[in-house]
Amino acid sequence: MTGPPLGDAGTRAVIPALVQLVRSGRLPVGRPISHYPFDDIDRAAQDMVAGKAIEPVITF
């Protein structure tokens, strides 16, 4: 193996795609964990589906 293990993905295609997702705001790497009060559980799920939250955490 000559490069990092990425499965079958080619780094020349994957890295630019990831960069584009970050730049467009569809991959929010700057905020991987978002906290939501229990009453906002529906909004947490919607944000996750929309790509606004990577890891929504529900607080009680």
N, C-alpha and C positions, 0 to 999 in steps of 0.2 A: 504494500500500500504506500502511495506516495503523498497522500494528503489527508486531511481530517476525515474521520468517518462520518458520512452524511447519508448512508444508505445508498439508494440508487440516484439520489439527486445530484446533479452537477452544480458545483459551486458557481460556475459562470452564469448560471440561470437563477439559482436560488438567492444568492446574495443581492443582486440588483432588485429582485422581486421583493425581498424583505425590506430593503432600503426604501423602495417606493411605497410600501405599506406604511412604514414609519412616517415618511414625509407627508403622506396623505391623511395621516391621523387615524388610519384604520388598524394600526398595531401600536397601541399606546404603551410603549416600553418604559416610558418615564413614570408611569403610574400603574404598576402591575397589580396592586391590591387597592381596592376601593371598599370603604366601609359604608354600610347602610343600616339604619335602625330597622328593627323587625317590621315596623309598620310600612316600610318602603320595599318590602320583599319583591313586589311586582316590578317596581322600577329597577331593582337590581337585576332581575332576570332580563328585562328589556334592554338594559345597558349592556349586558353580556352578549346578547344576541346581536345587538347593533355594533359591537366592537368598541364600545366606550369604556368597558371595564374588562380586564383580563381575568381577574380573580375577585369577584364580589364576595365580601365577607359580611354576613348578617350578624348584627350585635343585638343582644337582649338587654 
